[in-house]
Amino acid sequence: MTMITSDSSTQMSGTDQRDEVREAVPASGTAGRLHERISRDSARRMMLAWVGLFTLGMLVEPAPADPNAAEPLYATVIVLSMFALMAVTFAGLAAQRRWGLTASFAAAGLFGVLSLACPLSGHHTYGLWWVVQMGSAGVLMAMSLRALGRRDSSPVAVG
């Protein structure tokens, strides 16, 4: 909430006194909406989805095609960005704020980009693991978007 302060002067018994009036006005626009609270249950469900689906995606990923190959710089930047966004996601969800859902959507998008880049770069070959990771990223993105679109911000099952 944004606080708006207005001052008014009044005279009482020949003495000037300043009376400060504070009125709470909800912030408008996207920035105001991102600072709205979400329910504890919504935040917990989203965190559990992240822990479960991301863990599943990592568990099914096979060993690299060439374990001695150097990781390209772009992949390192994307991985670090994804982990930074995941930290922001969990901070936002722990604070029960809608901006955590926005960070969740972005982090899930980078998860999908990494899953797509692995076979394209030759790091891994396509396989069932890829379908699981792309599906996990897609579900996390869909849950984040659905929760952002809802007034109560409750993640809804997709499917």
MODELLER restraints for C-alpha pairs under 7 A, 6 or more apart:
rsr = mdl.restraints
at = mdl.atoms
rsr.add(forms.Gaussian(group=physical.xy_distance, feature=features.Distance(at['CA:1:A'], at['CA:24:A']), mean=6.76, stdev=0.5))
rsr.add(forms.Gaussian(group=physical.xy_distance, feature=features.Distance(at['CA:1:A'], at['CA:25:A']), mean=6.28, stdev=0.5))
rsr.add(forms.Gaussian(group=physical.xy_distance, feature=features.Distance(at['CA:1:A'], at['CA:26:A']), mean=4.78, stdev=0.5))
rsr.add(forms.Gaussian(group=physical.xy_distance, feature=features.Distance(at['CA:1:A'], at['CA:27:A']), mean=5.43, stdev=0.5))
rsr.add(forms.Gaussian(group=physical.xy_distance, feature=features.Distance(at['CA:2:A'], at['CA:24:A']), mean=6.49, stdev=0.5))
rsr.add(forms.Gaussian(group=physical.xy_distance, feature=features.Distance(at['CA:2:A'], at['CA:25:A']), mean=5.75, stdev=0.5))
rsr.add(forms.Gaussian(group=physical.xy_distance, feature=features.Distance(at['CA:2:A'], at['CA:26:A']), mean=5.91, stdev=0.5))
rsr.add(forms.Gaussian(group=physical.xy_distance, feature=features.Distance(at['CA:2:A'], at['CA:27:A']), mean=5.42, stdev=0.5))
rsr.add(forms.Gaussian(group=physical.xy_distance, feature=features.Distance(at['CA:3:A'], at['CA:22:A']), mean=6.93, stdev=0.5))
rsr.add(forms.Gaussian(group=physical.xy_distance, feature=features.Distance(at['CA:3:A'], at['CA:23:A']), mean=6.35, stdev=0.5))
rsr.add(forms.Gaussian(group=physical.xy_distance, feature=features.Distance(at['CA:3:A'], at['CA:24:A']), mean=5.16, stdev=0.5))
rsr.add(forms.Gaussian(group=physical.xy_distance, feature=features.Distance(at['CA:3:A'], at['CA:25:A']), mean=6.21, stdev=0.5))
rsr.add(forms.Gaussian(group=physical.xy_distance, feature=features.Distance(at['CA:4:A'], at['CA:22:A']), mean=6.23, stdev=0.5))
rsr.add(forms.Gaussian(group=physical.xy_distance, feature=features.Distance(at['CA:4:A'], at['CA:23:A']), mean=5.84, stdev=0.5))
rsr.add(forms.Gaussian(group=physical.xy_distance, feature=features.Distance(at['CA:4:A'], at['CA:24:A']), mean=6.61, stdev=0.5))
rsr.add(forms.Gaussian(group=physical.xy_distance, feature=features.Distance(at['CA:4:A'], at['CA:25:A']), mean=6.96, stdev=0.5))
rsr.add(forms.Gaussian(group=physical.xy_distance, feature=features.Distance(at['CA:5:A'], at['CA:21:A']), mean=6.11, stdev=0.5))
rsr.add(forms.Gaussian(group=physical.xy_distance, feature=features.Distance(at['CA:5:A'], at['CA:22:A']), mean=5.01, stdev=0.5))
rsr.add(forms.Gaussian(group=physical.xy_distance, feature=features.Distance(at['CA:5:A'], at['CA:23:A']), mean=6.70, stdev=0.5))
rsr.add(forms.Gaussian(group=physical.xy_distance, feature=features.Distance(at['CA:6:A'], at['CA:20:A']), mean=6.38, stdev=0.5))
rsr.add(forms.Gaussian(group=physical.xy_distance, feature=features.Distance(at['CA:6:A'], at['CA:21:A']), mean=5.73, stdev=0.5))
rsr.add(forms.Gaussian(group=physical.xy_distance, feature=features.Distance(at['CA:6:A'], at['CA:22:A']), mean=6.83, stdev=0.5))
rsr.add(forms.Gaussian(group=physical.xy_distance, feature=features.Distance(at['CA:7:A'], at['CA:18:A']), mean=6.85, stdev=0.5))
rsr.add(forms.Gaussian(group=physical.xy_distance, feature=features.Distance(at['CA:7:A'], at['CA:19:A']), mean=6.16, stdev=0.5))
rsr.add(forms.Gaussian(group=physical.xy_distance, feature=features.Distance(at['CA:7:A'], at['CA:20:A']), mean=5.02, stdev=0.5))
rsr.add(forms.Gaussian(group=physical.xy_distance, feature=features.Distance(at['CA:7:A'], at['CA:21:A']), mean=6.38, stdev=0.5))
rsr.add(forms.Gaussian(group=physical.xy_distance, feature=features.Distance(at['CA:8:A'], at['CA:18:A']), mean=6.16, stdev=0.5))
rsr.add(forms.Gaussian(group=physical.xy_distance, feature=features.Distance(at['CA:8:A'], at['CA:19:A']), mean=5.70, stdev=0.5))
rsr.add(forms.Gaussian(group=physical.xy_distance, feature=features.Distance(at['CA:8:A'], at['CA:20:A']), mean=6.77, stdev=0.5))
rsr.add(forms.Gaussian(group=physical.xy_distance, feature=features.Distance(at['CA:9:A'], at['CA:16:A']), mean=6.82, stdev=0.5))
rsr.add(forms.Gaussian(group=physical.xy_distance, feature=features.Distance(at['CA:9:A'], at['CA:17:A']), mean=6.10, stdev=0.5))
rsr.add(forms.Gaussian(group=physical.xy_distance, feature=features.Distance(at['CA:9:A'], at['CA:18:A']), mean=4.95, stdev=0.5))
rsr.add(forms.Gaussian(group=physical.xy_distance, feature=features.Distance(at['CA:9:A'], at['CA:19:A']), mean=6.31, stdev=0.5))
rsr.add(forms.Gaussian(group=physical.xy_distance, feature=features.Distance(at['CA:10:A'], at['CA:16:A']), mean=5.99, stdev=0.5))
rsr.add(forms.Gaussian(group=physical.xy_distance, feature=features.Distance(at['CA:10:A'], at['CA:17:A']), mean=5.83, stdev=0.5))
rsr.add(forms.Gaussian(group=physical.xy_distance, feature=features.Distance(at['CA:10:A'], at['CA:18:A']), mean=6.66, stdev=0.5))
rsr.add(forms.Gaussian(group=physical.xy_distance, feature=features.Distance(at['CA:11:A'], at['CA:17:A']), mean=6.42, stdev=0.5))
rsr.add(forms.Gaussian(group=physical.xy_distance, feature=features.Distance(at['CA:34:A'], at['CA:97:A']), mean=6.81, stdev=0.5))
rsr.add(forms.Gaussian(group=physical.xy_distance, feature=features.Distance(at['CA:34:A'], at['CA:98:A']), mean=4.78, stdev=0.5))
rsr.add(forms.Gaussian(group=physical.xy_distance, feature=features.Distance(at['CA:34:A'], at['CA:99:A']), mean=4.86, stdev=0.5))
rsr.add(forms.Gaussian(group=physical.xy_distance, feature=features.Distance(at['CA:35:A'], at['CA:97:A']), mean=5.63, stdev=0.5))
rsr.add(forms.Gaussian(group=physical.xy_distance, feature=features.Distance(at['CA:35:A'], at['CA:98:A']), mean=5.95, stdev=0.5))
rsr.add(forms.Gaussian(group=physical.xy_distance, feature=features.Distance(at['CA:35:A'], at['CA:99:A']), mean=6.44, stdev=0.5))
rsr.add(forms.Gaussian(group=physical.xy_distance, feature=features.Distance(at['CA:36:A'], at['CA:97:A']), mean=5.71, stdev=0.5))
rsr.add(forms.Gaussian(group=physical.xy_distance, feature=features.Distance(at['CA:36:A'], at['CA:98:A']), mean=5.86, stdev=0.5))
rsr.add(forms.Gaussian(group=physical.xy_distance, feature=features.Distance(at['CA:37:A'], at['CA:96:A']), mean=5.32, stdev=0.5))
rsr.add(forms.Gaussian(group=physical.xy_distance, feature=features.Distance(at['CA:37:A'], at['CA:97:A']), mean=4.58, stdev=0.5))
rsr.add(forms.Gaussian(group=physical.xy_distance, feature=features.Distance(at['CA:37:A'], at['CA:98:A']), mean=6.24, stdev=0.5))
rsr.add(forms.Gaussian(group=physical.xy_distance, feature=features.Distance(at['CA:38:A'], at['CA:96:A']), mean=5.03, stdev=0.5))
rsr.add(forms.Gaussian(group=physical.xy_distance, feature=features.Distance(at['CA:38:A'], at['CA:97:A']), mean=5.61, stdev=0.5))
rsr.add(forms.Gaussian(group=physical.xy_distance, feature=features.Distance(at['CA:38:A'], at['CA:98:A']), mean=6.23, stdev=0.5))
rsr.add(forms.Gaussian(group=physical.xy_distance, feature=features.Distance(at['CA:38:A'], at['CA:152:A']), mean=6.44, stdev=0.5))
rsr.add(forms.Gaussian(group=physical.xy_distance, feature=features.Distance(at['CA:38:A'], at['CA:153:A']), mean=5.65, stdev=0.5))
rsr.add(forms.Gaussian(group=physical.xy_distance, feature=features.Distance(at['CA:39:A'], at['CA:96:A']), mean=6.52, stdev=0.5))
rsr.add(forms.Gaussian(group=physical.xy_distance, feature=features.Distance(at['CA:40:A'], at['CA:96:A']), mean=6.45, stdev=0.5))
rsr.add(forms.Gaussian(group=physical.xy_distance, feature=features.Distance(at['CA:42:A'], at['CA:153:A']), mean=6.61, stdev=0.5))
rsr.add(forms.Gaussian(group=physical.xy_distance, feature=features.Distance(at['CA:42:A'], at['CA:154:A']), mean=4.68, stdev=0.5))
rsr.add(forms.Gaussian(group=physical.xy_distance, feature=features.Distance(at['CA:42:A'], at['CA:155:A']), mean=5.82, stdev=0.5))
rsr.add(forms.Gaussian(group=physical.xy_distance, feature=features.Distance(at['CA:43:A'], at['CA:93:A']), mean=5.03, stdev=0.5))
rsr.add(forms.Gaussian(group=physical.xy_distance, feature=features.Distance(at['CA:43:A'], at['CA:94:A']), mean=6.87, stdev=0.5))
rsr.add(forms.Gaussian(group=physical.xy_distance, feature=features.Distance(at['CA:43:A'], at['CA:96:A']), mean=6.06, stdev=0.5))
rsr.add(forms.Gaussian(group=physical.xy_distance, feature=features.Distance(at['CA:45:A'], at['CA:155:A']), mean=6.93, stdev=0.5))
rsr.add(forms.Gaussian(group=physical.xy_distance, feature=features.Distance(at['CA:46:A'], at['CA:155:A']), mean=6.63, stdev=0.5))
rsr.add(forms.Gaussian(group=physical.xy_distance, feature=features.Distance(at['CA:47:A'], at['CA:90:A']), mean=6.86, stdev=0.5))
rsr.add(forms.Gaussian(group=physical.xy_distance, feature=features.Distance(at['CA:50:A'], at['CA:140:A']), mean=6.99, stdev=0.5))
rsr.add(forms.Gaussian(group=physical.xy_distance, feature=features.Distance(at['CA:53:A'], at['CA:136:A']), mean=5.45, stdev=0.5))
rsr.add(forms.Gaussian(group=physical.xy_distance, feature=features.Distance(at['CA:54:A'], at['CA:136:A']), mean=6.95, stdev=0.5))
rsr.add(forms.Gaussian(group=physical.xy_distance, feature=features.Distance(at['CA:57:A'], at['CA:132:A']), mean=6.19, stdev=0.5))
rsr.add(forms.Gaussian(group=physical.xy_distance, feature=features.Distance(at['CA:57:A'], at['CA:133:A']), mean=4.74, stdev=0.5))
rsr.add(forms.Gaussian(group=physical.xy_distance, feature=features.Distance(at['CA:57:A'], at['CA:136:A']), mean=6.77, stdev=0.5))
rsr.add(forms.Gaussian(group=physical.xy_distance, feature=features.Distance(at['CA:60:A'], at['CA:129:A']), mean=5.17, stdev=0.5))
rsr.add(forms.Gaussian(group=physical.xy_distance, feature=features.Distance(at['CA:61:A'], at['CA:129:A']), mean=5.43, stdev=0.5))
rsr.add(forms.Gaussian(group=physical.xy_distance, feature=features.Distance(at['CA:64:A'], at['CA:123:A']), mean=5.48, stdev=0.5))
rsr.add(forms.Gaussian(group=physical.xy_distance, feature=features.Distance(at['CA:64:A'], at['CA:124:A']), mean=5.28, stdev=0.5))
rsr.add(forms.Gaussian(group=physical.xy_distance, feature=features.Distance(at['CA:65:A'], at['CA:123:A']), mean=5.57, stdev=0.5))
rsr.add(forms.Gaussian(group=physical.xy_distance, feature=features.Distance(at['CA:65:A'], at['CA:124:A']), mean=5.23, stdev=0.5))
rsr.add(forms.Gaussian(group=physical.xy_distance, feature=features.Distance(at['CA:66:A'], at['CA:123:A']), mean=6.80, stdev=0.5))
rsr.add(forms.Gaussian(group=physical.xy_distance, feature=features.Distance(at['CA:78:A'], at['CA:110:A']), mean=6.81, stdev=0.5))
rsr.add(forms.Gaussian(group=physical.xy_distance, feature=features.Distance(at['CA:82:A'], at['CA:107:A']), mean=5.11, stdev=0.5))
rsr.add(forms.Gaussian(group=physical.xy_distance, feature=features.Distance(at['CA:82:A'], at['CA:110:A']), mean=5.74, stdev=0.5))
rsr.add(forms.Gaussian(group=physical.xy_distance, feature=features.Distance(at['CA:82:A'], at['CA:111:A']), mean=6.78, stdev=0.5))
rsr.add(forms.Gaussian(group=physical.xy_distance, feature=features.Distance(at['CA:85:A'], at['CA:103:A']), mean=5.78, stdev=0.5))
rsr.add(forms.Gaussian(group=physical.xy_distance, feature=features.Distance(at['CA:85:A'], at['CA:107:A']), mean=5.27, stdev=0.5))
rsr.add(forms.Gaussian(group=physical.xy_distance, feature=features.Distance(at['CA:86:A'], at['CA:104:A']), mean=6.68, stdev=0.5))
rsr.add(forms.Gaussian(group=physical.xy_distance, feature=features.Distance(at['CA:86:A'], at['CA:107:A']), mean=5.84, stdev=0.5))
rsr.add(forms.Gaussian(group=physical.xy_distance, feature=features.Distance(at['CA:88:A'], at['CA:100:A']), mean=6.60, stdev=0.5))
rsr.add(forms.Gaussian(group=physical.xy_distance, feature=features.Distance(at['CA:88:A'], at['CA:103:A']), mean=6.28, stdev=0.5))
rsr.add(forms.Gaussian(group=physical.xy_distance, feature=features.Distance(at['CA:89:A'], at['CA:100:A']), mean=4.47, stdev=0.5))
rsr.add(forms.Gaussian(group=physical.xy_distance, feature=features.Distance(at['CA:89:A'], at['CA:101:A']), mean=6.62, stdev=0.5))
rsr.add(forms.Gaussian(group=physical.xy_distance, feature=features.Distance(at['CA:89:A'], at['CA:103:A']), mean=5.00, stdev=0.5))
rsr.add(forms.Gaussian(group=physical.xy_distance, feature=features.Distance(at['CA:89:A'], at['CA:104:A']), mean=5.10, stdev=0.5))
rsr.add(forms.Gaussian(group=physical.xy_distance, feature=features.Distance(at['CA:90:A'], at['CA:100:A']), mean=6.74, stdev=0.5))
rsr.add(forms.Gaussian(group=physical.xy_distance, feature=features.Distance(at['CA:91:A'], at['CA:100:A']), mean=6.89, stdev=0.5))
rsr.add(forms.Gaussian(group=physical.xy_distance, feature=features.Distance(at['CA:92:A'], at['CA:99:A']), mean=6.02, stdev=0.5))
rsr.add(forms.Gaussian(group=physical.xy_distance, feature=features.Distance(at['CA:92:A'], at['CA:100:A']), mean=3.79, stdev=0.5))
rsr.add(forms.Gaussian(group=physical.xy_distance, feature=features.Distance(at['CA:93:A'], at['CA:100:A']), mean=5.03, stdev=0.5))
rsr.add(forms.Gaussian(group=physical.xy_distance, feature=features.Distance(at['CA:98:A'], at['CA:148:A']), mean=6.94, stdev=0.5))
rsr.add(forms.Gaussian(group=physical.xy_distance, feature=features.Distance(at['CA:101:A'], at['CA:144:A']), mean=5.39, stdev=0.5))
rsr.add(forms.Gaussian(group=physical.xy_distance, feature=features.Distance(at['CA:101:A'], at['CA:148:A']), mean=6.46, stdev=0.5))
rsr.add(forms.Gaussian(group=physical.xy_distance, feature=features.Distance(at['CA:102:A'], at['CA:144:A']), mean=7.00, stdev=0.5))
rsr.add(forms.Gaussian(group=physical.xy_distance, feature=features.Distance(at['CA:104:A'], at['CA:144:A']), mean=6.24, stdev=0.5))
rsr.add(forms.Gaussian(group=physical.xy_distance, feature=features.Distance(at['CA:105:A'], at['CA:140:A']), mean=7.00, stdev=0.5))
rsr.add(forms.Gaussian(group=physical.xy_distance, feature=features.Distance(at['CA:105:A'], at['CA:141:A']), mean=4.89, stdev=0.5))
rsr.add(forms.Gaussian(group=physical.xy_distance, feature=features.Distance(at['CA:105:A'], at['CA:144:A']), mean=5.37, stdev=0.5))
rsr.add(forms.Gaussian(group=physical.xy_distance, feature=features.Distance(at['CA:105:A'], at['CA:145:A']), mean=6.80, stdev=0.5))
rsr.add(forms.Gaussian(group=physical.xy_distance, feature=features.Distance(at['CA:108:A'], at['CA:137:A']), mean=5.12, stdev=0.5))
rsr.add(forms.Gaussian(group=physical.xy_distance, feature=features.Distance(at['CA:108:A'], at['CA:140:A']), mean=5.85, stdev=0.5))
rsr.add(forms.Gaussian(group=physical.xy_distance, feature=features.Distance(at['CA:108:A'], at['CA:141:A']), mean=5.52, stdev=0.5))
rsr.add(forms.Gaussian(group=physical.xy_distance, feature=features.Distance(at['CA:109:A'], at['CA:137:A']), mean=6.66, stdev=0.5))
rsr.add(forms.Gaussian(group=physical.xy_distance, feature=features.Distance(at['CA:109:A'], at['CA:141:A']), mean=6.64, stdev=0.5))
rsr.add(forms.Gaussian(group=physical.xy_distance, feature=features.Distance(at['CA:111:A'], at['CA:137:A']), mean=5.87, stdev=0.5))
rsr.add(forms.Gaussian(group=physical.xy_distance, feature=features.Distance(at['CA:112:A'], at['CA:134:A']), mean=5.59, stdev=0.5))
rsr.add(forms.Gaussian(group=physical.xy_distance, feature=features.Distance(at['CA:112:A'], at['CA:137:A']), mean=5.21, stdev=0.5))
rsr.add(forms.Gaussian(group=physical.xy_distance, feature=features.Distance(at['CA:115:A'], at['CA:130:A']), mean=6.53, stdev=0.5))
rsr.add(forms.Gaussian(group=physical.xy_distance, feature=features.Distance(at['CA:115:A'], at['CA:133:A']), mean=6.26, stdev=0.5))
rsr.add(forms.Gaussian(group=physical.xy_distance, feature=features.Distance(at['CA:115:A'], at['CA:134:A']), mean=6.30, stdev=0.5))
rsr.add(forms.Gaussian(group=physical.xy_distance, feature=features.Distance(at['CA:118:A'], at['CA:124:A']), mean=5.52, stdev=0.5))
rsr.add(forms.Gaussian(group=physical.xy_distance, feature=features.Distance(at['CA:119:A'], at['CA:125:A']), mean=5.03, stdev=0.5))
rsr.add(forms.Gaussian(group=physical.xy_distance, feature=features.Distance(at['CA:119:A'], at['CA:126:A']), mean=5.77, stdev=0.5))
rsr.add(forms.Gaussian(group=physical.xy_distance, feature=features.Distance(at['CA:139:A'], at['CA:158:A']), mean=6.90, stdev=0.5))
rsr.add(forms.Gaussian(group=physical.xy_distance, feature=features.Distance(at['CA:142:A'], at['CA:158:A']), mean=6.99, stdev=0.5))
rsr.add(forms.Gaussian(group=physical.xy_distance, feature=features.Distance(at['CA:143:A'], at['CA:155:A']), mean=5.52, stdev=0.5))
rsr.add(forms.Gaussian(group=physical.xy_distance, feature=features.Distance(at['CA:143:A'], at['CA:156:A']), mean=6.28, stdev=0.5))
rsr.add(forms.Gaussian(group=physical.xy_distance, feature=features.Distance(at['CA:143:A'], at['CA:158:A']), mean=6.79, stdev=0.5))
rsr.add(forms.Gaussian(group=physical.xy_distance, feature=features.Distance(at['CA:144:A'], at['CA:155:A']), mean=6.92, stdev=0.5))
rsr.add(forms.Gaussian(group=physical.xy_distance, feature=features.Distance(at['CA:146:A'], at['CA:155:A']), mean=6.39, stdev=0.5))
rsr.add(forms.Gaussian(group=physical.xy_distance, feature=features.Distance(at['CA:146:A'], at['CA:156:A']), mean=6.72, stdev=0.5))
rsr.add(forms.Gaussian(group=physical.xy_distance, feature=features.Distance(at['CA:147:A'], at['CA:153:A']), mean=4.39, stdev=0.5))
rsr.add(forms.Gaussian(group=physical.xy_distance, feature=features.Distance(at['CA:147:A'], at['CA:154:A']), mean=5.21, stdev=0.5))
rsr.add(forms.Gaussian(group=physical.xy_distance, feature=features.Distance(at['CA:147:A'], at['CA:155:A']), mean=4.60, stdev=0.5))
rsr.add(forms.Gaussian(group=physical.xy_distance, feature=features.Distance(at['CA:147:A'], at['CA:156:A']), mean=6.88, stdev=0.5))
